[in-house]
Amino acid sequence: MKIQAKRRGDFPHFEGIDTRWMDNDVYGHVNNVVYYSWFDTAVNRFLATNGALDILHGAVIGLVIETQCNYFSPVAFPDRICVGVGVAKLGNSSVRYDVGIFQNDAEIASAQGHFVHVYVDRETRKPTALPVEMRNLLNSIQIHPK
């Protein structure tokens, strides 16, 4: 089954990120590992800037347990990317985010994938229920099947 690139309208939230010179590899485009960094940055920036995640002192932290990415077209420095983020599945202690990478003003994703966090107690590293504030925020970007 061929995976179709998503469109901007498939995502309820966006975070902008500038590419860096060092992101390019010897083939002249952004190396694949950088995309995972963008996934992580977009999700955590959304949570932190909206007050749902205290990265340094919060009792609950998110640990990545799964990531996946499909690539459709290259991105290269000095592009600006927009990372589309939406919640595909919201569990008791876990969240699956769908993520799309859009080059400059492109309507079609250059890459897309998913990113799964399990939220755990900072000290014990045992899964814990999502705090109410975080759950409410995540509900605001939930993707509803069409």
C-alpha positions in Angstrom: 0.0 0.0 0.0 1.4 3.4 -1.1 1.4 6.0 1.7 0.0 9.3 0.6 1.6 12.6 1.8 -0.7 14.6 4.1 -1.8 18.1 3.6 -1.5 21.1 5.9 -5.2 20.8 6.6 -4.7 17.4 8.2 -3.0 19.0 11.2 -4.5 21.2 13.8 -1.3 22.8 15.1 2.0 24.0 13.6 5.5 24.9 14.9 8.0 26.7 12.8 11.7 25.6 12.7 14.6 27.0 10.7 16.9 24.5 9.1 20.6 24.9 9.9 23.7 24.5 7.7 24.8 21.5 9.8 21.4 19.7 9.1 22.5 19.1 5.4 24.4 15.9 4.7 26.9 15.2 1.9 24.0 14.5 -0.5 22.9 18.2 -0.2 19.7 17.7 1.8 18.7 17.4 5.4 19.8 14.1 6.9 17.0 11.7 7.9 17.9 11.7 11.6 17.2 15.5 11.8 13.5 14.8 11.1 13.2 12.9 14.4 14.7 15.9 16.2 12.1 18.1 14.6 9.3 15.8 15.7 10.6 15.9 19.3 11.1 19.7 19.2 7.7 20.5 17.9 5.8 18.3 20.3 7.7 19.4 23.4 7.7 23.1 22.4 3.9 22.9 22.0 3.5 21.3 25.5 6.0 23.6 27.2 4.9 26.9 25.8 1.3 26.1 26.6 2.1 25.3 30.3 1.4 21.6 30.1 5.0 20.4 30.5 7.6 21.6 33.0 10.7 20.1 31.3 13.1 20.8 34.2 10.9 20.5 37.4 7.6 18.8 36.5 6.6 15.6 38.3 5.6 14.0 34.9 7.9 13.6 31.9 7.4 12.1 28.5 9.6 9.3 27.2 9.7 8.4 23.6 8.9 4.7 23.0 8.3 4.8 19.2 9.0 6.9 16.2 8.4 6.4 12.4 8.9 8.6 9.4 8.1 8.4 5.6 10.0 10.8 3.3 8.4 12.2 0.1 10.6 15.1 -1.0 13.9 16.6 0.2 14.3 19.6 2.5 17.6 21.5 2.6 19.2 24.5 4.3 18.1 27.4 4.2 14.5 26.1 4.1 12.1 27.0 6.9 9.9 24.2 7.9 6.5 24.0 9.5 5.9 20.9 11.6 2.2 19.9 11.7 1.2 18.2 15.0 -1.9 16.4 15.9 -2.9 13.8 18.5 -3.9 10.6 16.8 -4.5 8.6 20.0 -4.8 9.7 23.6 -4.4 7.0 26.2 -4.2 7.0 30.0 -0.5 7.6 30.1 0.5 7.6 26.4 0.0 9.8 23.4 0.6 9.1 19.7 1.3 12.3 17.8 1.0 12.4 14.0 3.6 14.8 12.6 4.1 16.3 9.2 7.1 18.2 7.9 6.2 21.0 5.4 8.9 22.8 3.4 8.5 26.6 3.4 4.9 27.3 2.3 4.3 23.9 0.7 0.8 22.5 1.0 1.9 18.8 0.8 4.2 17.2 3.4 7.8 16.5 2.5 7.8 13.9 5.3 5.4 12.6 7.9 5.3 10.1 10.6 4.4 9.5 14.2 5.9 9.9 17.7 4.7 8.1 20.8 5.3 9.4 24.3 4.6 7.5 27.5 4.3 9.8 30.4 6.1 8.7 33.6 6.8 9.9 37.1 10.1 11.8 36.9 11.5 9.9 39.9 10.3 6.3 39.6 10.0 6.3 35.8 6.7 4.4 36.2 3.9 5.2 33.8 1.5 7.7 35.3 -1.9 9.2 34.2 -1.6 12.4 32.1 -2.1 15.5 34.2 -5.5 17.1 33.6 -4.0 20.3 32.1 -2.0 18.2 29.6 -5.0 16.0 28.7 -7.1 19.2 28.1 -4.4 20.7 25.9 -3.9 17.5 23.9 -7.6 17.2 23.4 -7.5 20.6 21.7 -5.3 19.1 18.9 -6.9 15.7 18.5 -7.2 14.5 15.0 -10.7 13.3 14.2 -11.1 10.7 11.4 -12.8 12.2 8.3 
